[in-house]
Amino acid sequence: MSRIIMLIPLDEDVGLSSISISIIYFFNKKIFKNNSQKSILYFSCSNNLQNDTSFIISKYFSKFVHILNGKDFSKKFFYSSDYFSLLNTTIEDIYYKKSLYELVLIEGLNNNVNIYSQEMNYDISQNLSAEVIFLVNLKNNSLESLKEKEKKIELIIKKKKFKNVLGVIFNKINSPFIEKKINFIKKLKILKNIKENQKELENKKEIFTNTLVPTIACIPWNKNIKKTYIIHIYNFLDIPFLNSLKTKNSIVEEVVIFDESCNNMTKKDYFNTLIIVSYSRIDTFIDMFSLTFNSNKIVGIILTGVSISEKNIILLCNILIKKNIHIAFTKKNTIDVLSQLQNFNFNISLKDKTHIKKLQKYISYFFIYSSIIIPKKQNNYHMTYSPKEFFCYLKYLSRKYKKRIILPESYEIRILKAASICQKNNIAQCVLLGDKRKIHNIANENGINLDKNIEIINPILIRDKYISRFLELRKNKGLNKNFAKKILEENIVLATLILEGNEVDGLVSGSVNTTANTILPALQLIKTNAHTSLVSSIFFMLLPNKVLIYADCAVNINPTAEELAEIAIQSSYSLKIFGVEPRIAMLSYSTGYSGHGCEVEKVRKATSIIKNRHPDLIVDGPIQYDASVSKTVFQLKSPNSPIKGSANIFVFPDLNSGNIAYKAVQRTANIVSIGPILQGLKKPVNDLSRGASVEDIIYTIALTAIQSV
């Protein structure tokens, strides 16, 4: 099963690239056993073509890591149309590709690239249900700093309510106040693979941090790992060098350009300095520095614009070579060399493979095996979809099935926009019912590009052939031909007959018509399936972190106990389509036996019916809404409740309470709700709210396509 892990920096300069490549190394070595296939997908939320990790992967690890390019959130304004467009594209790209890889690793945004970095990181991680790893640095040398980090992490988790936090990595630990804890860190290295010492390990983690989040690694700063050697710069510039005896041990801490007009350069305090000198000025340079050369101060020189042989350079620079100053030379001019060096990262990114491997081994050595390798166990009833994940899954399933969905309200602009998008994205093959010329005129006037493959049926040309079928289906009502002809002038009725005749797979209507206008023809002509005599409705409520089902909020005014039970059972089937185990709350104004009255008893009886008919279903009732969604409240009000404060289906006792509740949540929380989705019919017919957005219509079409399978 593929995993998505997202690294979220909480501080600047947390060593994001170092951690990323070390996690890649850790997974490839420990889990994938150096699999030659590309088992890891890497994605960066900043400029993916130029960031450090991308360069390293493309240069050294492209055999088993694939880079997903082309997404850069760092320059987007939060909640702008560009941001939402990029977010949707990113989520879809990763969602559809994740099954091809064993690990998807996402690098979040650093705090310094965008003032909304944390909001964007939260959006991306939650909409992909990613396992989140927070990255924190501990460079400050005070105990208060550690306490601040702990509070910061706890505050973020409480405020944002992340769905799936894997843990935290403390990086760059090098402060005096934690010197005593280095012994603990060393012990971690010994204990991390020994299961019998797991309890001791957990206790020791608590010494280091009291946060609510598990500690994945505590990584001490290692200056030897971070050093930039002169060989790295020479290799990056791809230039030859003369004296290589001690080159690999020479560290560069600054780069200076020689300017002969700056006589005060001789007075400057140099330390591990690399100087760039134009070949035309080498004599001046040697004269100026001949008395002050010190190999501990100036470690190397790059000669630019060189046109002579290597032998002549050795003769010319003999005094420098004797001082163990390393000489490199190139035909490129100084400006070209400087332009190249602007892209050199003096931390890690462009060094050689030996250095990268050393860094990976060092950092990954501190990972606590069980914390990072084993994801938190989740039963399928804990499985949740973010709104965008849910949309992706709807699109995925509907594309897979390729169903024909008829839309009788073809002169409505929102319907035409939705049909165009569905056709373009292969969500469904939309069939429009109306006059072709009129439909195209409306589309053109509103800038809607209708695909030529969208089928348009003129109702005037086909009505008569459905008269006999209509009369046959309604023969018990004593209707005549004239009445049938008149009623078939209503596109919804005609579309329902087309569906009944298996010419299409589903029907979506209601953007300009009432619920009754949509449902009544379906009840009369399609009728209920063999397992029920009831048609009910559900709404998919797309909350920020999860998707819930509310039922019945549109059809049954005052259902009996038997009907309430049937509504709950039908709703459980609808949720199982998405691989989630139903946890049904039969709602009431009281929990358990705390209240009495006919309404409470109705809910109690309905719950009993469900348990008798389907003992496998997890259901509780009567129960109040707060006890069904809050783990704290459920412990107080109903500690023995089988749904344990994590219901995902909410069955309201009547239409009054259900309709009020769904609209209150939808409008107050400003969320998307898809529905009403009808249940219990032989063929899927779904009603739209007259206030439905284009997005609502698209996803109702997708759901209808899925229901038709």
N, C-alpha and C positions, 0 to 999 in steps of 0.2 A: 504494500500500500504506500503510495507516494505521500511525502510530508512537505509542508510549506513552513519554513522557518524564516522569520523576519528579525533582523538586527536593528534595534532602535537606540541610537545614541541619546543619552540624557545630558551629556556634557560635550563641550567642544574638545577636540583633540583627544578622542578616546582610543585612537588606533583602529579605526573602523576597517581599513584595508587589511591590517595585520590579523585582526580577528577573523575576517571573512575568509582569507586564504588558509588560515589555520583550521577553521571549521571544515572547509572543503577537504583539506589534507586528512583531518580526523575521520570524516565519514568515508572517504575513499579508502583509507588504510584499514580502519577498524570494521567497517560494515560491508563495503563493496569489494574489499580484498583486491584493490588495484585493478578493478574491471576496466578493460580497454574501451568498452563502450561508453557513450556519453550518458552517464547515469545521473548527472547533476545539471540543473538549469539555474543559471545565475542571472539576477536582474538587479540593476541599481536604479534608485529613484532620482539620482542626479544624472549628469550628462554621461550616458553609458558608453559613449565612444572614446572618452578621454580620461575617465576616472582611473585611479591607481589599480584597483582590483581587476578591472577589465583588461588593462594592459598586461598585467601579470598572467592572467588566465590565457589570453590569446597568445602570449609568447611561450609559456611553459606548460600549460595544462589543458590545452584545447582538445586533447585526445579524449578526455572523459568529462569535460565541462562545456556546456553550450551557453553562449551569452545571448540573452534576449535584448536586442538593441532598440534604440530609437525612442526612448521615453525619458523626459527630463521634467521633473516637477519643480525644480529649484527656481525656475523663472516664472512660475504660474501664480496668479492671484487666487487665493483661497475662495471657493464658492463662485468663481467666475465660470462662464460657459466653457472656456478653454480648459479649465481645470477639470470640470465634470466630464468633458469629452475625453480627456486624457485618462482620467480615472476609469471610466467605463471601458475604454480600449485596453488599458493595462489589465484590468480584472478579467476581461474576456480572454485576452491572449494567454495569461497565466492559467486561467481556469481550464481552457481547452487543451493546453499543452501539458498540464501537470501529470496526467496519466502516462505520459511517455517517459517520465523521469522518476527516480526513486527519491530525489530530494530537490526541492525548489528553494534556493537561498536568495532572500531579498535583502539588499542593503538599504536601510532607511535614510532619510535626510539628516544631515548634521544641522545643529541648531543655527549655525552661522550662515547657512545658505538661503534661508527664507524665514521671515518672522513667524510664519505659520507652519514651520516644519513639523512640530509635534502633532498639530491637528491633521496634517496630511498623512503622517506616519500612522496615526490612529485609524484614519479612514481606510487606508490601503490594507493594513493588517487585519482589521475587523471584517472588511468586505471579502477577504480571502480566507477567513478563519485560520489565519496563520498562527503558528506557535511563536510567541514573542520572547525574544531575549533582549533585556535592557543592558546597555553598555555604559559603565560609569568609570571615570578615572579618579584615582586617589593620590593626586600629586601634592595636595596641601598637607603640610606637616603638623596637623593638629587633630586631636581626638574629636573636637567639635565638628571638623570637616566630615568625619565618618558618620557622626550622628545626623548631620545635615543631609548626607546622601541617603541614609536610611529613611528619613522623613520624606524626602523628595519622592522616593520610589513608592512609598505607601500612599502618599497624597495623589500621585498620578493614577495608581490602581483604583483608589476609592472614587476619584473624580471621573475617570474615563470608563471604568468598568470593563477592562479588557476581558475578552472571552477566554483566552487560553494563554496564560503567562507561563513560559517554560522555566524562566529563571533570570538571574542577573550575573553579569561578568564584571568583576572589579579588575580594572587594568591599571598599569603604570604605578604599582605600589612601591614607593621608595621613600616613605617619610619616617622620621625617627620614632614617632608615636606608635608605629606598628612593627618596630623591629622585633619585639618579642613574639609577634605573631608569625614571623617568617618560619620559625620552627614548626608551627602548626601547618603552614603551607607545604613545607617539605614532607610532613607526614601524610598530607593529602596524596602526594605522588605515590607513596608506598601503599596506601590503603585503598585507592580508588577502584581497583579491580578485585578486591577481596570481599565477597558477599558477607562473610561471617562478621566482618568488622563494620558493616554498614551503619549499625546503631551508633558506634563510637564516632564514625565519620559525621553523622548527622549532629551529634552533640557538639563536636568540634566546630562545625559550621556556625552553630549558634553563638560561639565565642566571638566569631568574627563579625557577624551581623545579626541583628534581631528583626530584620525585615520579614514581611509576610511572604516574600518571594524566595524560592530556593536559590542557593548559591551554586552557580555552574562552574565558576573558576575564580581564583584569586591570583592574579599574575603580577609578580614583582617586576619592577623596571630593571632592565639589563642593558647597561650602556654599551656593552660589547656587541650586542645584537644590533643596536641602532646605528653603529658607526658607519660613516661613509668613507670607503677606501678609494684611493686615487685610481685604482684599477677599474672601479665601477664607472667613473667619469670617462676614462679613456675608452672603455668598451662601449659605453653609450654613444660617444661621439664617433666611434669606429675609426680611431686614428692610431697610427703606430707610435711606439715609445722606444727609447734607446736602452736605458739601463734598467733591467727588469729584476735585478737581484733582490731588492727589498721593496719593490713596488706594492706587493700585496699587503704589506704591513703598514703602509703609510696612510694616515687618516687625514681627510680634508674637512676643515671646519669653516673655511671661507674662501671665496673666489674673488680676485682683484684684477682689474685691468690696468696694465702699465701705461702711464702717460708721462713722457719725458719732460713735459712742462711742469709737472708736479714735483718739485725738488723736495717737498716735505714728506714724500713717500718713504724716504730713508729713515725718517724719524718715527714712523708708524710702528706700533707694537704688533708684530705678526705672530700668529700661532697656528700651525698646521694650515698654512695658506697655499693656495694654488693661484699662480699669476699667469694671466694671458698676455703674451707679448707679440707684437707684430715683428716678423723677421727683419723688416727694414730698420727696426729700432733696437736690435739685440746688442749692438755695440754700446749704445748709450746705457742700456739696462745693466750690462756687465760692469761698465765704468762706475755707474751710480751705486751699485750694490756690492762691489768687489770687497769692500772692507767690512761689510756687515752681514755677509751671507752666513746663515746658520741653518743646518738641516732641520733643527727643531722648530724653526720659524717658517721657512719657505720649503715646502715639501715637493713642489712640482711646478713645472712651467710648460705651458702650451704655446708653441711657436706657430703663428698663423701666416698665411701667404708665403709658405716655403716653396722654393722652386729648385733648390740644390739637392745633391745626393745625401743619403744618410751618413756616408763617410765624412763628407765636408761639414755636416752639422756636428758630428762628434768632435772634430778638430776645433770648430768654432766655440763649442760649449764645454770644452774640456774642464775649465775651472768650476763649472756648475756640477758636472758629473763627479768630480773629485769630492765635492761637498755633499754627495749623496742626494742631490736634487734631481728628481726624475724629469726627463725631457721627453715631451711628445711633440709631434709636428704634423701639420696639415697644409694642403694647398688652399683650403678655405680661408676667407678673410675673417677678421675679428668679429664683424657684425653677424656673419653667418653662424659662427661658433656660439656667439651670445644668444642668437635666436634659438639654436638647438638647446642650449642649456636652460632656457626658460621653461622647457618642458621636462627638465630633470627634477625628480622628486628626491630631496636629500634625506628622506626618511627611509622608504623601502622599495618603492614601486619599480624602479628601473635598474635595480642591481642584478647581479648574476644569479643563476639558478641555485648555486651552492649556498649563497646568502639566503635566498628565499626558503630553501629547504631547512636551513638552520633555524630560521625564524619560525617556520611552521612547527617544527619539532619542539622548539622551546615552549611556544604558547600552548599547543595542544597537549603538552605534557601535564598541564595544570587542570585540564578539563576533568570534572568528576564524571566518570563513565556513565553511571546510572542516571545522572541528571540530564544529560544532553542526548544520550542515545535512545533512551526509552521514553516515548511520548506518554502523556497521561492517558490512562485507560478511559475510554468513553463508551458507555453503552449507547445503543442507537436512539434511546429516548433522550439522551443528552445532546444528540446531534442537532445542531441549529444551523440555520441559514441566515446570513445577512441578506438585506434586500437585493443587493447586486448579485450575490451568489445565487439567490433564488431565481433572479432573472436569467442568469447564465444557464442554470439548470433547465429552466423552462425552454429556453432557446435550443439548448442541446437536444432535449427530448423531442421537441416539435420538429426540429430539422431532421432528426433521425426517422421520424414517422412520415413526414411529407404529406400531410392531409389537406383535403380540399374543404375550405370553410366559406360558407355563403354569408354575404353581408347585404341584407335587404335595404338598409338605409344609405343608399349609394350617392345621394345628393348632399350628404353631410360632409363638410370639409375635414373634420377630424377622422371620419371613417376613411376617406380617400388618402389622407396622410398616413394613417396606420396601415392601410392595404399596400401602399407604395413601399413602406419600410419592411413590412413582412415579406413581400415579394423579393425585395433586394437582398434581404438577409436569410432567405430560404426558410423562414419560420413557418410559413404555410402557403399553399396555393389559394389565394383569395379569389372568390367568385362574386362579382358585383351584379346586383339586380337593378337594372334601370336602362334608360335610353343612352346609347353609347356616345352620341354627339353631345348631349347635355352634360354627361359625366366628364368628358374631356374638356369642355368649355369651362366648367367649374374648376377643374384641376389646373388648367392653363392660367386662369385668372388669379389663382392663389399660389402659383409657382410650384405646383406639385407635379413631379415627374412620374407619370404612370407607366410602368413597364408594359411593353407590348404583349407580354405573355399573361398579363392579368386578364382573366376571362370576364367578359361583360355579356350578360343575358338580358335581352329586351323582354320585359314581362308581357307586353301587349302581344308578342308573337307566339307565346307559349301557353297562355292562360287556359285556353279552351281544352287543351289535351289533358288538363288535370281535373276537369269538372267531374267526370265519371268516378275518378278515384276519391274525390272529396265526398261525393254522395254515398259511395260505398262505405267509407269510414264513418259517416254520420247517418247511416240509414235508419237507425232507431229513433232519430229525431224528426222524421217525416219531412225533410227539406226537399225543395224542388230545384230544378235546373237554373231558374232565374235567380234564386237566392244564392246558389253556388257561384254563379257567374259574378254576382255583385260582390260577394265576400272575397272572391279571388282577386279583386282589384286592389286589395290590401297586400302589399308586398310581403309582409311578415307571414301571412297565411300561405301565400304562394311558395315562399322560401321554405316553410315548414313541410309542405307537400313534396318539394324537391328533395329535402332531407329524408323524408319518410320513404321515398322511392329509391334510396341508396345512390343517388346521383352526386351527392356531396357527403362529407363526413361529419359536419357540425354546422351550427348556426350561431351567429352573434348579433344581437340587436339590443335596442334600448337607449341609444344615444339621443334620440328625439321622441321615442315612444315610451309609454308607461310600462312598468313591470307586468301589469295584467295583460297588456297587449302582446307581450312576448311570451308569457307563460301559458295563457289560455289556449292558443292554437296548439302548443306543444302537448298540453294535457289531453286535448280533444283528438289530435291526429297522430302524435308519436306515442303517447301513453307511457305508463310506468313499466319498468322491467319486471321480470317474473318473480323477483325476490321481494318486492315491496308494492304497496298500494299508495305510497306517499311520495310526494315531491317536496324536497326541502332545499334550503340554500345555505351556502357558507360564504364567508369573506376571509380571504387571506390577508391578515394584518401584518404589514411589513415594518416591524419595529426596528430600531437601529441595530440591535444585536441578534435578533431572532425573528422568525416568522411564526405567527400563531393563527389558529382557526377560530372564528366566531360563528356560531350557528344558533338558531336560525334567525336571521335578521331581516328577512325580506318576504317570506312566503306565508308561513303558518301563523295565524293571529294568536290563537290560544290553544296550543297543542295539548292533547291528553297525555297521560303518563306513558301510554303505549307509543304515541307519536313522538314524544320526547326521546324515548329509548331508540326509536328508529332513526331519528335525526342524529343521535350520537353515533350509532353504528355506521350509518352512511358516511358521516364525517371521518370516522376512523379509517374507512377505505380510501378516502380522498388523501389523507395524510400519508398512508402507507405507500402511495405512488412514489413519494420522495424519499423512501428508505428510512423514515423516522417512525419509531414506535409510538403509538398514540397514548397519551395520558389525559384522560377525560375528566373535566371538572363539570359536574351537574350543578349549576349555580342556583343560589337561593339567597334570601336575606339572612339566613341563619346557617350555622355550621353544626353538623351532627345533630344532637338532640337539644341544642340550646334554644330552639324556637319551635312553635307549633302553629298549626293552621292548615287549611286545605291546600294552599299553594306549596307549602313545605312538604306536606304529605305526598303531593303529586310528584315532586322531584325525588322523594325518597322511594316511591314505588317505581318510578322510571329507572332509577339506579339498580334496584333489585331485579328488574326485568333484564337489563343489560348483563348483569352478573350471571343470571340463569342461562341466558341465550348464548353468551360469549364469555365464559369464565376466564379466557385468556386475556381479555382486555383489562387494562389498568384504569379503574374508574372510581370516583368518590363523589358522594352527594347525599344529602344537600351540603353544599360548602360555599362559603363566601369567597368573593374574588380574591381578597387579600391573602386568605389562607391557602389559596390554590397557586399563588405566584411567588409568595415570599417564604423562604426557608425559615426565617425568624418567626413570622406570624404562625406558620403551620405548626411549629413546635409548641407555641402557646395555646392555640385553639384546637388543633387536631393532630397531636403527635403520632397517632397511629394511622394517619392518612396514607394510603398506598401511593398517592401521587407526589408526596413529600415536597410540596411547595414548588413543583416544576411542571405544572400542567401545560399542555400545548393545544388542547381543544377545549373550548369553553361553550357549553350549551346553555343558552339563556332560557328561562322558564316560559317566556312569551315574546311575541313580536315587539311589543311596546318597549320592554327593557332592552332587548337585543338591538333594535334599530337605533335607539337613543345612545346606547353604549358605543356601538361601532362608529357612529358619526362624531360623538364626543371625542373619542380617542383619535380618530382620523384627523379632525380639524384642529384639536388642541395641540396634539403632538406633531402635527404637520407631516404625517406619514402617508405612504401609498397603501391603499387597500384595494385588492382585486376582488371584484364580485359585483352583484351576487352570482356565484357559481351554483348552478342547479344540480341537484343530486336525485337519483331515482328514476330518471327517464331512460327509455330504451336507447335513445341516441342523444348526444349532447346538444343542448340548447342553452345558451347563456345570455343573461340579461346584463346590460350596462347601466350604470347610473347615468342620469341625464347630464350630470356634471363631470362625466368621465373625461380625463385628459387623453391625448393621443397615446401616451405611455400606457395608461390603464387599458386602452382598447387593444394595444399590441399584445399585452400579456394575457388578456382575456382570450384573444384569438389563440395564443400559444397553449393556454390551459385547455381550451376546447379541443384542440388538435390532440392533446395528450389523453383527454377523456375518451376520445373516439377509438382508442386502441382496444 
